[in-house]
């Protein structure tokens, strides 16, 4: 039961921190150490944490988690203002996850867990996997690019030999779609079909070497995340 509860809190974290945290909100939050958008984000964190706990008595712990979450974000922003070249994304995520696990364990120890509805662990695990393979995976891949100083090859019609135009955010949507498909295929034990998808995408080629390398790295990371997530879920389901 505690593992189901931690997964629910992890899903709440993914939804609040990534899915329902808009790009515009992030821009405003990064302009100053503290803005009204930090308060808005805190409210979203509290709501998801409390609602997905499925425990009426969790409100105090959800509030505590929200306060700590906000303090961590404020500290991250302060450090970024001091050193803008340093990427605190990974350490920030690790600390957030450690905090939500710790608070979940505290709640389990002092209050016990009694879900108001029956929640199967397998269902929560699968849903959490798909949530992670959506926008959170996109942001993770983006930060990998930043860590290795891989720049996005923007279209430039003046010097581009293939003279193509990409749709806004099309790459993100393609990445999410392919991860969903790969994850679903792995969960039904169709690994050979995953290989066919990779082979089909390898047909895509540009005359620009930089763009080909960018797409190759993004594809490998995207498929790698989906495959690893699928394997972890499968092993947990059939253990």
N, C-alpha and C positions, 0 to 999 in steps of 0.2 A: 504493500500500500504506500509506503514511503517513497518507493521509486516512481510510482504513478504520480504522486504529489509533486516530486521534484521535476518530473517531465512536464507537468502542467505549468509549473512556475517558469520553467525554461521556455515553454511555448509563449507564456505571457510576456516574458522578456523579449523574445524575438518579435512578437507582434508590436509591443510598445516601442522598442528601441529602433526597429528597422521598418516594419511594414507600415505602421501608422505614424512614423516620424518623417514628415515631408522634407523634400530638399530645401524648400523655401524656409522652413522652420530651422533647419540646420544652419543655413546661411546667416539668419538673424542671430542664432545662438552663438555663432563664432565671431560676431562683431564686437561683443562685449563679454565680460566675465559673467554677468548676470543680467538677464532680460525677462520680459514677461513670457517669452517662449519657453524659458526654463520652467516656469510655473505650470504652463500648459502641458509640457512634457511630463512633469511630475504627476499631474492629475491623471494623464493617460496611463502612466506606469502603475499608479495606485489602483485604478479601475480594473485593468487587466489582471493584475496580481490578485486582487480580491475576488473578482468574478470567476477566474479560472481556478481558484482554490477550492471552490464548491464546499466551503466550510464557513458558516456564518460567524464563527468566532475568530476568523483569521484577520479581521479588519485592523487590529492593533499591529500585528506583524507585517501586514501589507503597508501600513503607514510607516513603520520602522524601515522596511525595505526601501520605500520610496525616498525617505529622507537620506539614507545612506547612498542610494543610487544618485540622487541629486548632488550630494557632496562630492562623490567621485567624479561626476561630470564637471563640476565647477573646478575641482583640482586639476583635471585634465586640461580644461581650457586655460587655466592660469599657467600651467607648464608650457602649453603651446604658445602663449603670448611671450614667454621668456625665451623659448627656443622653437621657432616656427619650423625649423628643418627636421625636427625629431617627430617620428610617427609613433604616437602612443596608442594606436588602435588595438594592438594585440594585448598589451598589458592591461588596457582598460577593460577589454572583454573578459579576460581571465579573472580580474578582480570582481567584476559584476557577477560572474557565474559562481565564484567562491562564496560571495555574499548571499546569493539566493539559495545555495545549498545549505549554508550555515543557518539561515533563518528558517528554512524548511525543517531542518533537523531540530532546531529549538522548539518550533511549534509542535512537532511530533513528540518530543520529550515531555514538554510541560502541559500540552493541551490534548494531545492525541489527535488522530485524524478520523473523521467520520463524514464521508461524502454525503451530500444531500441527495445525490442520485448515484446509481451504480455506473462506474466508469471503468470499462475494460482496459487493462494495461496495454494490450496489443494495439487497440484502436488509437490510444493516446500516442503511442510510439510511432505509428505510421503517420498520423497527422502532423506530429512534430517534425518528422523527417521531410515531409512535403513543404512545411512552412520554412524550414531551414534552407531548402533547395530553391526557394523563391528569391526575394530581394536580399535576405542576409547573405546568400552565396555570392550575389552580384557585388555587394559591398566588400566582401572578403577578397574576391578576385581583384577588385579595384585597388585595394590596399596592398596586395601582392605586387601589382604593377608599380605602385608608388615606392614600395620598399626597394625594388630593383631598378628604379628610375626608367621604367618602360613607358615611353610617351605614346599617346594615342595618335595614330597617323591620320590627321584631319584631311578631309578632301580639299584639294586645291586645283581648280580647273585650269589654272594658268600653267602648271607644270606637271599635271597628271596625265599620263599617257592613256589610261583606260577611261578617264573622264566619266566616272560613275558618281551617283549621288546616293548617299545612305539616308534612309528614313530616320528621323529623330527617335532615339531609344530603341531602334529596331534590334540592335545587338543584344540589349538587355532582355527583350522579350524572347528572342530566339534562344538565349542562354537558359532562361527559366523553362521554356517549353521543352528543350532537349533534356534538361535535368529531370523534369517531371516524367518524361517518357522513359528515360534510362532507369530512373528509380522504380517506376512501375514494372518495367520488364524484369529487373533484378528480383523484385519481390515475388514475381510469379516464376522465377527461376529460368528466365529466357536470356541467358548470357550471350548466346550466339546472335540474337537479334540486336544486341547492343553493338556488337562488332560491325554489323551491317550499317548501323546508323553512323558510326565513326567513318566507315569506308565511304558512305554516301556524302558526308560532309567534306571529305578530303578532295572531292571533285572541285570544290570552290577554290579558285586560284586567281591571283591578281598579278599584274606585271610588276607591281611594286614589291620588292623583297621585304621592305619594312612592314608593309601591311600583311603580307603572308606570314611573317614571323609573329606579328601581333595576334593574328587570328589563330595561329597554331598554339601559342602559349595560352590564350584565352580558352580555346577548345579543350586542351589537355587539362587545364585547371577545372573547367566546368564539368567535364566528364569524370574527372578524378573525384571531385566532391560528391557527385551523384552516385558513383560506383561505391565509394567508401561508405557513404551514408546507407546505401542499400545493403551492403554486406553486414554492417553493424546491426541494422534492424533485423535482417534475416537470422543472424546468429542469436539475437536476443529472443526472437519469436520461437525458434525451434530448439532452444537449449534444453 
